[in-house]
């Protein structure tokens, strides 16, 4: 097993420091105070980029996301790196996951609860500092156009950070550039979601009203126009609204018309594009989810998903393993991949003309059987390994382009919104076929097959297309009927060390207790 790097968030403490809280009113002449820092145009422009990087590394990180995607049985790993084995190990009969979040200061696995909280608040603090400098202190960054660029991107990162909190926690603090950090109060998860949506709307308005191209440093290479930023914000708003539900009952209350409205202005409309960044080997920019799960010696596709692609891949994993596939889906094909000179031990069949675009078959069992054979799988996810040979120069080494929001994700959000409203089913079928036919080579979905059949085809596409896009596959699984094993937590509590600051009682979700908080009014 390869050793993996870990990019840590700075946390709420960083948010408070950046926003201007002082300790004992001591002035350090070598460390300018917040008023001076917020008056430096170059520093504020750099903070906007820092907010983007912080959000990216949090969204793609494994300490929080690894347990989620393995609990959802979309990916599989029995290693206990990032607490994955601890949280994804199921009861002996395979029917239940009885382990709640370990929300205790003495518990080693508490770090999975802390990771998103600290990372998203760090990004939020940086974004709010930019907005405060511009809106409260009237700072101009180089030119009015550059100022609006920084303001728009900071607004987007404020929204994205609040969205991450709303998706993962039962409650959180809603903070913006005007908040008093000395008077923090919790808001329930619906209120946090709605604050994030309002912030996305503000980012969309700003992006539509101004003309700019983002700095290359802000995504470590790729740049985006104001038009593209607007589309990214629309897709992210649709993603939040659709994926906020904790179960199938809440899923039935989603405002699907609003989801459709956002998605119809998202990244798959007009000139299609994906929102990506460039990994640098995880020195500063890390697609940790892909670094781990596009490496076939560290992570695998769950057999639950593999058997959907090809019934020869039995779920749960059988004694002796699963045979080389022959899937009608071109994303798997015959599972051949790479060449004969690949790193020894991958167990790959060198690529043939029927090799898949997204997945490979391996004869090698990479997980410790004593930890549960159900973790094993013969199928690896290699879609984003552009080297085609698991070379360390690509995503296998944390290098190269990595997706955050994809055109396929937006298509499927839009299609789902139309299906759930039982309207414009022809458009929904076309959106599904953008991946089902164009990438998968499967028979086309049609409006005539009806709502239920289209929903089935939609779910199949979501299982494949959301892999590696942060923890998106988990958020989808928790809101569909029987998507998660009983006992699997469906949201996180406020971290224990945060509760301890205010002497609040510890609590948790999952296991033999409730999986999540009641639906807020």
PyMOL commands that set and color helices and strands:
alter all, ss='L'
color gray80, all
select helices_A, chain A and resi 11-19+34-37+41-59+62-71+81-88+108-136+144-168+189-209+216-219+226-243+248-251+256-263+288-293+303-309+369-371+373-375+395-397+407-421+425-436+447-465+472-478+496-501
alter helices_A, ss='H'
color red, helices_A
select strands_A, chain A and resi 75-76+171-173+186-188+275-280+300-301+359-361+379-381+399-405
alter strands_A, ss='S'
color yellow, strands_A
deselect
rebuild
show_as cartoon
